[in-house]
Amino acid sequence: MPSFLTHRARVHDTSLPPRHRHSALRTCLTLFAPYGLRATYHHLTLSAAIPRNLEADPDALVRAVEELHEARVLWQARAEEYVARRRTEKRAGRRAVTDPRPWWLRGRWEGADRTWDEDPFRHPPLRLPEYVRRQNALLDGADLPGCPACGDEGPPEPRPTGHGREERCRGCAWVAVPCPCGQRHRFVPEIPYGWKQIWRRAHMGDDGLPNPYWPVSEAAARTTSA
């Protein structure tokens, strides 16, 4: 398995072409991505201002991997504490996992990152270390205001499911009130997207700012090439 720290070092290596350093960042994301790979990458393109043309600001890749690394250090410390505690509990005969389970062990079906995988643009606006600290605090029983995922304190948004409705956070689409049927419904993105467009940062400009013409510009390009 590739090492996170090894690929983090490659992101920092200025002797490598920016595209290789960018690929190293992606490998880091396959090893740790609090919002899911696509949404975490999209978040980092915004928070680190990664331009569409990597040559315009290769240091943006360092800013991105360092934010990811800071969050990972917080997660690692907490995960090691959890493993040590579970080992002690098992020795004492308590093999059942305590509830709630740690946020990083929740299945895709029950985790908020399933929604962010379906719509990578609806992830929390929090920096990744802030998100990890928030999730750890909730795990400790802290009574934090607002949406558990992002802290948005506005009223949830009702969304029809076809035979009922669910209520989701207006900020990050976290499910506040599930559908009465008890099933988790797919979240349909408001902005049509393709992973290749996100990976190539079609939503960003060469100045590191969001592209104000996206996704209209992408749609026009597809129409022209058709």
Secondary structure, 3 states (H helix, E strand, C coil): CCCHHHHHHHHHCCCCCHHHHHHHHHHHHHHCCCCCHHHHHHHHHHHCCCCCCHHHCCHHHHHHHHHHHHHHHHHHHHHHHHHHHHHHHHHCCCCCCCCCCCHHHCCCCCCCHHHHHHCCCCCCCCCHHHHHHHHHHHHCCCCCCCCCCCCCCCCCEEEECCCCEEEECCCCCCEEECCCCCCCCCCCCCCCCCHHHHHCCCCECCCCCECCCCCHHHHHHHHHHC
